[in-house]
Amino acid sequence: MLPVRFRDQVVPRVAGSVLPYGNGRSYGDSCLNNGGTLLATRGLDRFLAFDPSTGLIRCEAGVLLSEILSLTVGYGWFLPVTPGTRLITVGGAIANDVHGKNHHLAGTFGHQVTCLELVRGSGERVLCSATDRADLFAATIGGLGLTGLITWAEFRLKRIANPYVQVERIRFDSLDGFFDLALGAEREREYTVAWIDCLATGRHLGRGIYMAGTHAAPTCDGAPRAPGRTLSVPFDPPVSLIAGPTLKTFNELFYRKQFRRVQTGLEHYAPFFYPLDGIDQWNRIYGPKGFLQYQSVVPMALGRDVTREMLQCIARSGQGSFLSVLKVFGDRPPAGLLSFPRPGVTLALDFPFKGPSTLRLFDTLDALVAQVGGAIYPAKDARMSPALFASGYPRLDEFRRHLDPVFSSSFWRRVTEDVA
Ligand SMILES: Cc1cc2nc3c(=O)[nH]c(=O)nc-3n(C[C@H](O)[C@H](O)[C@H](O)COP(=O)(O)OP(=O)(O)OC[C@H]3O[C@@H](n4cnc5c(N)ncnc54)[C@H](O)[C@@H]3O)c2cc1C
């Protein structure tokens, strides 16, 4: 796989296929192009326009979300939607149509984009929006870099009074407790997500801590300081540090750490939105075999039962990790033809890779997801089958019409080879 820096605003003529590469924060092979060429887009790093009175911003696609925040927070503007890391590019945010803790109110990153420019393999430059070339716009949002290279995009930021978030952490002792919070009045909170103890069983199955946040009011007192130095994992431990018995104890301690059922406080936005960005090379804690993430979404009507079954399988397997989250997505229709977020319940877990036993567990989870018409998130995937991809993305045929013949990825070839 040859990385080529994208220059001169033209797709270079190379043998084989090309694929835009943002900041490589996707977990699987959707940002890889084995045997082909990667177009490194980080050099597209200019801000083109920012109006501090309206919050409308236009920047090149290689700009990181962290760079946008550095520019705009001081002016009282925040990202309208942000995933759990700010170390991703605008191009990557659009191509995976990323979601954040406010999906239930704001939808996805793609919903915020007003227009973008796409360079096709033929050299054609296309300006796309909801009204101009709307079909190509919808294919490019969540389009996995396969419709061409996004050079710049414009989107609307969100007003904030300061960099702080009013946070509430609520302990719940079962899966029903989670759904009571997520579907009740808590749904009106701006940002919500729950940490789940993936090894709890019996009546405690699905217990965890529900985190809700709202941007702080202008008059908030006692604002904490911005986090300082980034911690780092300085070496590769010989085995995963968060698996098996260590994990059970760790989860128990984390759950019990919160003495009161409800805890509130004011936090800087960085630890609230981006806890892992504070630990450099956090992925090393999984040891030399690394990890796989599994993120699924299942329709709401059967969400409770399927999530229970999935958690039972995971707890029985003894696998899983501390990083396990559950969220209810909002009802907004997807912004892109291949967008992952849709109305339903999403479960995301990291699993230290243990070889065949991890893959067998994933196959069991796949069967549960497929049975109810759910889907797996391509940005987190390294092994889903072509059949599951096809059943989870019903607008796949419509999407194929917008594929650029010069563009391809390892992910695309893997999930379409049997059904092309
Ligand atoms: C700690 C962590 C937390 C995360 N939390 C979330 C979360 O909460 N929600 C969520 O949705 N995701 C989450 N993710 C996944 C991450 O947001 C996505 O994988 C994102 O797309 C990565 O962006 P990137 O810039 O690194 O792009 P890459 O990973 O390099 O590429 C991603 C895709 O974008 C395409 N692409 C990149 N640039 C362009 C361009 N200029 N034009 C066209 N296509 C392009 C690539 O071809 C590829 O298909 C998380 C990842 C990490 C590491």
The ligand as an SDF file (V2000), in Angstrom:
LIG
                    3D

 53 58  0  0  0  0  0  0  0  0999 V2000
  -10.8390    6.7150   20.3630 C   0  0  0  0  0  0  0  0  0  0  0  0
  -11.7970    6.7080   19.2110 C   0  0  0  0  0  0  0  0  0  0  0  0
  -13.1290    7.0390   19.4490 C   0  0  0  0  0  0  0  0  0  0  0  0
  -14.0350    7.0420   18.3870 C   0  0  0  0  0  0  0  0  0  0  0  0
  -15.3360    7.3670   18.6640 N   0  0  0  0  0  0  0  0  0  0  0  0
  -16.2370    7.4160   17.6510 C   0  0  0  0  0  0  0  0  0  0  0  0
  -17.5720    7.8320   17.9030 C   0  0  0  0  0  0  0  0  0  0  0  0
  -17.9510    8.1580   19.0230 O   0  0  0  0  0  0  0  0  0  0  0  0
  -18.4180    7.8990   16.8340 N   0  0  0  0  0  0  0  0  0  0  0  0
  -18.0120    7.5810   15.5630 C   0  0  0  0  0  0  0  0  0  0  0  0
  -18.8360    7.6840   14.6350 O   0  0  0  0  0  0  0  0  0  0  0  0
  -16.7540    7.1770   15.3010 N   0  0  0  0  0  0  0  0  0  0  0  0
  -15.8620    7.0890   16.3200 C   0  0  0  0  0  0  0  0  0  0  0  0
  -14.5660    6.7060   16.0540 N   0  0  0  0  0  0  0  0  0  0  0  0
  -14.1960    6.3630   14.6650 C   0  0  0  0  0  0  0  0  0  0  0  0
  -13.6610    7.5760   13.8980 C   0  0  0  0  0  0  0  0  0  0  0  0
  -14.3720    8.7420   14.2310 O   0  0  0  0  0  0  0  0  0  0  0  0
  -13.8420    7.3360   12.3930 C   0  0  0  0  0  0  0  0  0  0  0  0
  -13.2330    6.1340   12.0210 O   0  0  0  0  0  0  0  0  0  0  0  0
  -13.3180    8.4830   11.5210 C   0  0  0  0  0  0  0  0  0  0  0  0
  -13.8360    8.3300   10.2260 O   0  0  0  0  0  0  0  0  0  0  0  0
  -11.7850    8.5230   11.4450 C   0  0  0  0  0  0  0  0  0  0  0  0
  -11.4000    9.6600   10.6910 O   0  0  0  0  0  0  0  0  0  0  0  0
   -9.9250    9.7980   10.0710 P   0  0  0  0  0  0  0  0  0  0  0  0
   -9.7320   11.2160    9.7000 O   0  0  0  0  0  0  0  0  0  0  0  0
   -8.9310    9.1870   10.9920 O   0  0  0  0  0  0  0  0  0  0  0  0
  -10.1070    8.9790    8.7360 O   0  0  0  0  0  0  0  0  0  0  0  0
   -9.4800    7.5960    8.2770 P   0  0  0  0  0  0  0  0  0  0  0  0
   -9.6830    6.5990    9.3580 O   0  0  0  0  0  0  0  0  0  0  0  0
   -8.1190    7.7770    7.7550 O   0  0  0  0  0  0  0  0  0  0  0  0
  -10.4600    7.2540    7.0620 O   0  0  0  0  0  0  0  0  0  0  0  0
  -11.8220    6.9590    7.3180 C   0  0  0  0  0  0  0  0  0  0  0  0
  -12.5960    6.9210    5.9920 C   0  0  0  0  0  0  0  0  0  0  0  0
  -12.6720    8.2540    5.4990 O   0  0  0  0  0  0  0  0  0  0  0  0
  -12.2340    8.3020    4.1470 C   0  0  0  0  0  0  0  0  0  0  0  0
  -11.6650    9.6310    3.9430 N   0  0  0  0  0  0  0  0  0  0  0  0
  -10.7420   10.2770    4.7120 C   0  0  0  0  0  0  0  0  0  0  0  0
  -10.4940   11.5060    4.1940 N   0  0  0  0  0  0  0  0  0  0  0  0
  -11.2730   11.6400    3.0940 C   0  0  0  0  0  0  0  0  0  0  0  0
  -11.4420   12.6610    2.1300 C   0  0  0  0  0  0  0  0  0  0  0  0
  -10.7590   13.8200    2.1790 N   0  0  0  0  0  0  0  0  0  0  0  0
  -12.3160   12.4580    1.1170 N   0  0  0  0  0  0  0  0  0  0  0  0
  -13.0240   11.2990    1.0360 C   0  0  0  0  0  0  0  0  0  0  0  0
  -12.8950   10.3030    1.9240 N   0  0  0  0  0  0  0  0  0  0  0  0
  -12.0260   10.4630    2.9420 C   0  0  0  0  0  0  0  0  0  0  0  0
  -11.2360    7.1720    4.0390 C   0  0  0  0  0  0  0  0  0  0  0  0
  -11.0830    6.7270    2.6980 O   0  0  0  0  0  0  0  0  0  0  0  0
  -11.9030    6.1150    4.9170 C   0  0  0  0  0  0  0  0  0  0  0  0
  -12.8880    5.4210    4.1790 O   0  0  0  0  0  0  0  0  0  0  0  0
  -13.6260    6.7010   17.0730 C   0  0  0  0  0  0  0  0  0  0  0  0
  -12.2810    6.3610   16.8350 C   0  0  0  0  0  0  0  0  0  0  0  0
  -11.3750    6.3720   17.8890 C   0  0  0  0  0  0  0  0  0  0  0  0
   -9.9440    6.0190   17.6120 C   0  0  0  0  0  0  0  0  0  0  0  0
  1  2  1  0
  2  3  1  0
  2 52  2  0
  3  4  2  0
  4  5  1  0
  4 50  1  0
  5  6  2  0
  6  7  1  0
  6 13  1  0
  7  8  2  0
  7  9  1  0
  9 10  1  0
 10 11  2  0
 10 12  1  0
 12 13  2  0
 13 14  1  0
 14 15  1  0
 14 50  1  0
 15 16  1  0
 16 17  1  0
 16 18  1  0
 18 19  1  0
 18 20  1  0
 20 21  1  0
 20 22  1  0
 22 23  1  0
 23 24  1  0
 24 25  2  0
 24 26  1  0
 24 27  1  0
 27 28  1  0
 28 29  2  0
 28 30  1  0
 28 31  1  0
 31 32  1  0
 32 33  1  0
 33 34  1  0
 33 48  1  0
 34 35  1  0
 35 36  1  0
 35 46  1  0
 36 37  1  0
 36 45  1  0
 37 38  2  0
 38 39  1  0
 39 40  1  0
 39 45  2  0
 40 41  1  0
 40 42  2  0
 42 43  1  0
 43 44  2  0
 44 45  1  0
 46 47  1  0
 46 48  1  0
 48 49  1  0
 50 51  2  0
 51 52  1  0
 52 53  1  0
M  END
$$$$
